[in-house]
Every structure is written in structure tokens, then in C-alpha cells.
Amino acid sequence: SGDQVALLQTMLSLEGIRENYDPHGTFGMKTAGDVKTLQIKYGLTPFLGYCGPKTRGMLNNRFSAY
């Protein structure tokens, strides 16, 4: 939980994973499901809903200009 999760939630919103996302900073079932959706979208296997090195790396590359 915290600022890093809120940032992740903001990135998920910018990716169009969830409309009207409220980045509250708590990694719960909805956030895990949304991360899994993102992983499927970009072929980041395994599709676990956990924001590991592959998922973080992809997000960092996509949002490094922000």
C-alpha cells in the first residue's frame, strides 16, 4: 500500500484498464485483477496480477516521459 500503489493505479487508469479509477493506494483484489488485465493486454506472462519485474519494467518504459 502507499504512494507506489497509487502511482500503479494511476498508470492502470491511463492505460484505460478502469474508467474513473480512484488511486487510493491500497493493493486489493480489484487492483490485482486490473494488473492481470494489463499483463494479458501486453502478453506479460505469467498472468498473476502481481506487479513483478516484467510488469514494472513495461510500465516504467511506457510512462518514463511523464
N, C-alpha and C positions, 0 to 999 in steps of 0.2 A: 504494500500500500504506500501511498505518498505521491510526491511530485512526479516520479518516473512513471508511475501507472497512469496518472492524469495526462502526462505527455503521450503515452501509448494510446490512451483513449482518444485524445485529440487527433493523433495520426490516423486511427481507425475511422474517425469521422471524416477526415479529409479524403480518405480512400473510398468513401461512400458506403462503408460497411453498415453503418447505422445512421439513420436520419435523426437529427436533433439530439445528438449524443451529449450528455451532461458529464464532462470529465471530472468525476468525483474522487478519483484517486484510490478506489478500492477494487482489487482484482478479484472479482467474483465469477459466478457461473456465466453471466452474460458476456463479460469481457473475455473469458476463456473461449466461449463459443464464437465470438467475433474474431479472435485471433485465429481460431481454426478455419473460419471462413476466409480470412486473409491468406492463410497458408495454402488452402485449396486453390484460391484465385491465382496465386503465383507459383504453384507447384512445389512448395517448400515442405518436403516430406521429412519426417512423419507428421501427419496432421493431428497433433496432440492438443492444440490450444494453449501450449506453453510457449512463452516468448524467449526461445533459446538463441544461440549464436547466429543461426541462419536467418531467423526472423528479424532479430535486432540489426544484423548487417544489412539486410534488404531495406528495412525502414530507414536506417541511417543513410544509406545511399540515396534513397528516394527523397528524403527530406533534408539533406545536408545544405541545400541552398536557402532554407528558411532561417 
